[in-house]
Amino acid sequence: MTETDTADWSDRKRGAGAKLVYDTLRDEILDLVLAPGEPVDEAGLAERFSMSRTPVREALVRLAGEGLVTMLPNRSTVVAQIDYPNLSAFFDALTLMYRVTTRLAAEFHTPADLAAIRLRQEVFSRAVLAGDTAAMITCNRDFHAAIAEAGRNSYYLQLFLRLLDEGRRILRLYYYPRFEARLPHPYILEHEAIIAAVEARDIDLCDRLAREHADQIVRQIQEMIASDRRQHIAL
């Protein structure tokens, strides 16, 4: 193996390592295994994943770019806090992206897109009927991501994914309902109505249904935060 080949192999190995750390930490942050404000130790991660600190650092930089970790001036890193003071701006952006991406999906979807959306809906439905809150939150995100992908606008897609992921953290923090495993379930019916409107290429109906769906989610989050009775003790 030449010196160039060795360097290329080292770069690929480092890239694979950085992706592993990124994927793992991202899931742990979104699932609240790593809580908002919790320190993220580079040295500890390097030991955990049996790799140097370079790919770990690359993964953290990528997570910081997505707003999931905060890299502090003293070179320490913490899981990003949920930005409560700006939740109203978050809700506005989330609602807008629900509407825009669903409208675009109605206009630009293909049969393959519809198949992908329906597949995500099937997985979501199973989670709802099983009463699996954690899976439901994740599958709801994936369902709307599939709709956004059908809209063929990568800029909207990336923004919407970031908003959906932040919403996923908030819901995991506050959302512990008990589902009655029954059909028809209102959550499932809302998604089915959106799918039908997308398939019919009814842009105005898609806009209305997406806005109503977003409004319902925003109300739930607001009510859950307002009714939070946990004791916040400063240490």
Buried (B, 14 or more C-beta within 10 A) or exposed (E): EEEEEEEEEEEEEBEEBBBBBBEBBBEBBBBBEBEBEBEBEBEEBBEEBEBEEEBBBBBBBBBBEBEBBBBEEEEEBBBBEBEEEEBEEBBEBBBBBBBBBBBBBBEEBEEEBBEBBBEBBEBBBEBBBEEBBBBBBBBBBBBBBBBBBBBBBEEBBEBBBBBBBBBBBBBBBBBEEEBEEEEEBEBBEBBBBBBEBBBEEBBEBBBBBBBBBBEEBBEBBEEBBEEEEEEEEEE
